[in-house]
Amino acid sequence: METGNLLIDAQTAFARQRRRRRLHRVCAWLRRSPQASRLAALEDALGAAPPSNRRRAGLHAIPLESIVGTAEPAKARVFDSRFRVPESSRRRWERLWMASRKGAALPPISVFRLGEQHFVDDGHHRVSVAQSQGMVAIDAEVTELAA
């Protein structure tokens, strides 16, 4: 339910995301699978061998459901598996949420494509906001990785 006041709506949306993050962590803990609540890391998906071939594929609209992880190990510890942010990101997240609601064009994110999956290099907060707003796709600069 929206109030019409962008700041209040952004704060409400952020609070909703925080509650969902806590619930997800508790459920993962109860299932004894705490790793299920963590964001996947590209280096784990690649294994020991780094990709031998990179190719810039350009700007594409990619489905949000294909974004499964991050290329930055530090972000894997900060964001959960659904790109929900910690409390420390409140101001940034709310600013992006309000800008998106106003219709501002947010810069495309940057991702690595590995098969049909995408790993975020830049734009973690934009992915979080897009998911919270129920978007289906997001613009991304794609770099394809091949073995």
N, C-alpha and C positions, 0 to 999 in steps of 0.2 A: 504494500500500500504506500503510495507516494503522497507527500504533503504539498508538493509544489515548491517547497524551499529546498534548493539543491544541496545546501550544506547539511541540513537535517537528514535529507534522503541519503546522502553519501555516508553520513555517520551511522545511520541505521543499517545500510548495506554492509558497511565494514563490520559492525557488531554482529550481523548475521553470519558473515564469513568466519569471524573469530569463534562463534558458538559451534559452527559446523566443524571447524578445525579441531576444537577441543573434543567434540563428540567422536570424530574420526580417530583421534589418538587414543581415547578411552576404549573404543571398540577394538582397535588393533592390539592394545595392551591386554584386553580380556581374551582375545583369540591367541594371545602369546605370539603375535607376529608384529613386533614394533617396526620392523623394516617396511611393512605394508603401508605405513603412513608417511614414509619418506619419499622424496622425489628421486626418480631414477637418474643416475649419472651416465653420461655418454661414455666415459672411460670404462665403466663396468660393462656396458653393452658391446664395446669394441674388443674387450679382452686385452690380452697382452700385446697384440700386434696393432700398431696404429695403422690407419687406412693408408694405402699406397697411392690412392688417386683421389683428388678433390676437383670438383668442377662447379663453377658458379652457374646456377640455373636461373638466376634473375629473380624478379619480383613476381610472386604468385599469391593468390588467396588460398590458404591452406585450411583444412578443417581443424577446429580446435581439438577434436577428439583424437587427432593424429599426433598431438604434442604430448609426449610421454615423459619427458625429462629435461635435463639441463646439461650444458657443456661445461658449466662452472661447478666444480666440486663444493665450493663454499655455499653456493645457492641450494645445493641438495640438502644441506643441513638447515637452511633457513625456511624454505618453502616446503609445504607438505605435498603429497602426491597429486592433489587437485589444484596446485598453485595458490593455495590460501596462504596469506602473509602473516608474519608475526606482528605483535603490537607495535614494535619499533618502526614499522613501515606505514603506520596509520596516516600521517599527513600526506605522504607521497601518493598512497593509494587513493585517498579521498580526492586529491587534486585531479588525478587521472580520471576517476569516476565522474566527477563533475564536468570535466572537459569533454569527455565522451558523450555525456548526456546533453551538453550544449550543442553537440554536432561538430565539435572541433576535430579536424583530421589529425589523428595521432600518427607519429612516424611508424613505418613498418618495423616489425621485430626482425631479428636475425636468427636463423635456425640452420642446423645441420640436418640433412635428410639421410637416414640410414634405412634402406629398404622403404617401407611405407610409414616409418615412424620419424618424428621430428624431435630434435633436442634444441632447446633455446640457448642461444649464445648471448643475445641482448634483447630485453623486453619482457622479463619475467613479470613485472608489475602490470604491464599492458595485457598479458595473457590472463592474469588473475582478474583484472577488471572486466575483460571481455567475457570470461566464463561467468562471472557474477551477474552480468547483464543478459545472459542467455544467448549470446552470439553463437553462430554456428561456424564461422570462418573468420580468419584474420589475415591481413596482408603481411607477407614476410619475404625478406631477401633470403633465398635458399641457396645453400651450398651442399651439393651432393657428395657423399662419401662412398667410396667403393673399395672393396678388398683387393 
